[in-house]
Amino acid sequence: MNKSLDVPREAVRLALTSREEERDYIRKLEALGGKAAAVDIGGNISISISKILERALVASKRVGLIKEEYAEEGAVMGAARDALMQVLERSNNLNVGGKIGLVRMGNDLAVCIYVSIGLLHLNEFAIGIGHRTLTV
């Protein structure tokens, strides 16, 4: 298996879990030698960009996904920003609700942002993903 492909896949799966499934899934990833975190997001996405990036960074530090080092913090912020830009294409200036899934296994770090977009009675969704490689 190619970890560069597996880690983003796991981040997507984590972002799509319910709160109950999330705990079990994180334990499963930790048993495989990885670290994972998830955090809920919501509101008008265009005015919440900095808050979403901040939540990704705080969650990754809280569970030990990254150390408090400039390069590792930058990797999380960069991957989260990449994922967010993909989601923004479909949800600009709209209200969203969703989750950020962060997974790290060895050198590979992936961030997935899943959002449900509320627009009248039409429900839309978007997924964005970012990946970075770090030194161990």
The 8 nearest C-alpha neighbors of each residue, nearest first, counted from 0:
[[1, 2, 5, 4, 3, 6, 8, 7],
 [0, 2, 3, 4, 5, 6, 107, 7],
 [3, 1, 5, 4, 6, 0, 107, 104],
 [2, 4, 1, 5, 6, 107, 7, 130],
 [5, 3, 2, 1, 6, 7, 8, 0],
 [4, 6, 2, 8, 7, 3, 1, 9],
 [5, 7, 9, 8, 4, 2, 3, 109],
 [8, 6, 10, 109, 9, 5, 4, 11],
 [7, 9, 5, 11, 6, 10, 12, 4],
 [8, 10, 12, 6, 7, 11, 13, 5],
 [11, 9, 7, 13, 100, 102, 8, 12],
 [12, 10, 14, 8, 9, 13, 111, 7],
 [11, 13, 9, 15, 10, 14, 8, 16],
 [12, 14, 10, 100, 16, 15, 11, 9],
 [13, 15, 100, 11, 98, 12, 99, 16],
 [16, 14, 12, 13, 11, 17, 113, 98],
 [17, 15, 13, 21, 20, 14, 18, 12],
 [16, 18, 20, 19, 21, 15, 14, 13],
 [17, 19, 21, 20, 16, 22, 37, 23],
 [20, 18, 21, 17, 22, 23, 16, 24],
 [21, 19, 17, 23, 16, 18, 22, 24],
 [20, 22, 18, 24, 19, 16, 23, 17],
 [23, 21, 25, 24, 20, 19, 26, 18],
 [24, 22, 26, 20, 25, 21, 27, 19],
 [23, 25, 27, 21, 26, 22, 20, 28],
 [24, 26, 28, 22, 27, 23, 35, 21],
 [27, 25, 29, 23, 24, 28, 30, 22],
 [26, 28, 24, 30, 25, 29, 23, 31],
 [29, 27, 31, 25, 33, 30, 26, 24],
 [28, 30, 33, 32, 26, 31, 27, 34],
 [31, 29, 27, 28, 32, 26, 33, 25],
 [32, 30, 28, 29, 33, 27, 104, 26],
 [33, 31, 29, 30, 28, 104, 34, 105],
 [34, 32, 104, 29, 28, 103, 31, 35],
 [35, 33, 103, 64, 29, 102, 28, 104],
 [34, 36, 102, 101, 25, 103, 64, 33],
 [37, 35, 101, 100, 58, 59, 62, 102],
 [36, 38, 100, 99, 101, 98, 14, 39],
 [37, 39, 99, 98, 40, 58, 36, 100],
 [40, 38, 98, 97, 99, 37, 41, 96],
 [41, 39, 97, 98, 96, 38, 51, 99],
 [40, 42, 96, 95, 97, 43, 39, 94],
 [43, 41, 94, 95, 44, 96, 47, 40],
 [44, 42, 94, 93, 45, 46, 92, 47],
 [43, 45, 47, 46, 42, 48, 94, 92],
 [46, 44, 92, 47, 43, 91, 48, 93],
 [45, 47, 44, 48, 43, 92, 49, 42],
 [48, 46, 44, 50, 45, 49, 51, 43],
 [49, 47, 51, 50, 46, 45, 44, 52],
 [48, 50, 52, 51, 47, 53, 46, 54],
 [49, 51, 53, 47, 48, 52, 54, 46],
 [52, 50, 54, 48, 53, 49, 47, 55],
 [53, 51, 49, 55, 54, 50, 76, 79],
 [52, 54, 50, 56, 51, 55, 49, 57],
 [55, 53, 51, 57, 56, 52, 58, 50],
 [54, 56, 52, 58, 53, 57, 59, 51],
 [55, 57, 53, 59, 54, 58, 75, 60],
 [56, 58, 54, 60, 59, 55, 61, 53],
 [59, 57, 61, 55, 60, 56, 54, 36],
 [60, 58, 64, 56, 57, 61, 62, 65],
 [59, 61, 63, 57, 58, 62, 65, 64],
 [60, 62, 58, 59, 63, 57, 64, 36],
 [63, 61, 60, 64, 59, 58, 36, 35],
 [64, 62, 60, 65, 61, 59, 66, 34],
 [63, 65, 59, 34, 62, 60, 103, 35],
 [66, 64, 63, 60, 71, 59, 67, 72],
 [67, 65, 68, 71, 63, 60, 64, 72],
 [66, 68, 65, 72, 69, 60, 71, 70],
 [69, 67, 66, 71, 70, 72, 65, 73],
 [68, 70, 72, 71, 73, 67, 74, 66],
 [71, 69, 73, 72, 68, 74, 133, 67],
 [72, 70, 74, 73, 68, 69, 65, 75],
 [71, 73, 69, 75, 74, 70, 68, 76],
 [74, 72, 76, 70, 71, 75, 77, 69],
 [73, 75, 71, 77, 72, 76, 131, 78],
 [76, 74, 78, 72, 73, 77, 79, 56],
 [75, 77, 73, 79, 74, 78, 80, 72],
 [78, 76, 80, 74, 79, 75, 73, 81],
 [77, 79, 129, 81, 75, 130, 80, 76],
 [80, 78, 76, 82, 81, 77, 110, 75],
 [79, 81, 83, 77, 82, 78, 76, 84],
 [82, 80, 78, 129, 84, 79, 83, 77],
 [83, 81, 127, 128, 129, 79, 85, 80],
 [82, 84, 80, 86, 85, 81, 79, 87],
 [83, 85, 87, 81, 86, 82, 80, 88],
 [86, 84, 127, 82, 83, 87, 88, 81],
 [85, 87, 83, 127, 84, 88, 125, 89],
 [88, 86, 90, 84, 91, 89, 85, 83],
 [87, 89, 86, 85, 90, 91, 84, 83],
 [90, 88, 87, 86, 91, 125, 85, 124],
 [89, 91, 87, 93, 88, 92, 86, 116],
 [90, 92, 87, 93, 45, 89, 88, 44],
 [93, 91, 45, 43, 44, 90, 94, 46],
 [94, 92, 43, 90, 91, 44, 95, 116],
 [95, 93, 43, 42, 117, 116, 44, 92],
 [96, 94, 116, 41, 42, 115, 114, 117],
 [97, 95, 41, 115, 114, 40, 42, 116],
 [96, 98, 114, 40, 113, 39, 115, 41],
 [97, 99, 39, 14, 113, 40, 38, 112],
 [98, 100, 112, 38, 37, 14, 111, 39],
 [99, 101, 14, 37, 10, 111, 13, 110],
 [102, 100, 110, 36, 35, 10, 109, 37],
 [103, 101, 35, 10, 109, 108, 34, 6],
 [104, 102, 108, 34, 107, 33, 35, 105],
 [103, 105, 33, 107, 106, 34, 32, 108],
 [104, 106, 107, 103, 135, 33, 32, 108],
 [105, 107, 133, 132, 134, 135, 104, 108],
 [108, 106, 132, 104, 103, 105, 131, 3],
 [107, 109, 103, 131, 130, 102, 132, 106],
 [110, 108, 130, 7, 102, 129, 101, 6],
 [109, 111, 101, 129, 79, 128, 100, 78],
 [112, 110, 128, 100, 11, 10, 99, 127],
 [111, 113, 99, 127, 126, 98, 82, 128],
 [112, 114, 126, 97, 98, 125, 14, 99],
 [115, 113, 97, 96, 125, 124, 95, 116],
 [114, 116, 124, 96, 95, 123, 97, 117],
 [117, 115, 95, 123, 124, 122, 114, 94],
 [118, 116, 122, 94, 95, 119, 115, 121],
 [117, 119, 121, 120, 122, 116, 93, 123],
 [120, 118, 121, 117, 122, 116, 123, 94],
 [119, 121, 118, 122, 117, 123, 116, 115],
 [122, 120, 118, 119, 123, 117, 116, 124],
 [123, 121, 117, 116, 118, 120, 124, 115],
 [122, 124, 116, 115, 121, 117, 125, 118],
 [125, 123, 115, 116, 114, 122, 126, 113],
 [124, 126, 114, 86, 113, 115, 127, 89],
 [127, 125, 113, 112, 86, 114, 128, 111],
 [126, 128, 82, 85, 112, 86, 111, 83],
 [127, 129, 82, 111, 110, 112, 81, 126],
 [128, 130, 78, 82, 81, 110, 109, 79],
 [131, 129, 109, 78, 108, 110, 128, 7],
 [130, 132, 108, 74, 107, 78, 109, 133],
 [131, 133, 107, 106, 108, 134, 130, 74],
 [134, 132, 106, 107, 135, 131, 71, 108],
 [133, 135, 106, 132, 105, 107, 71, 70],
 [134, 106, 133, 105, 107, 132, 104, 65]]
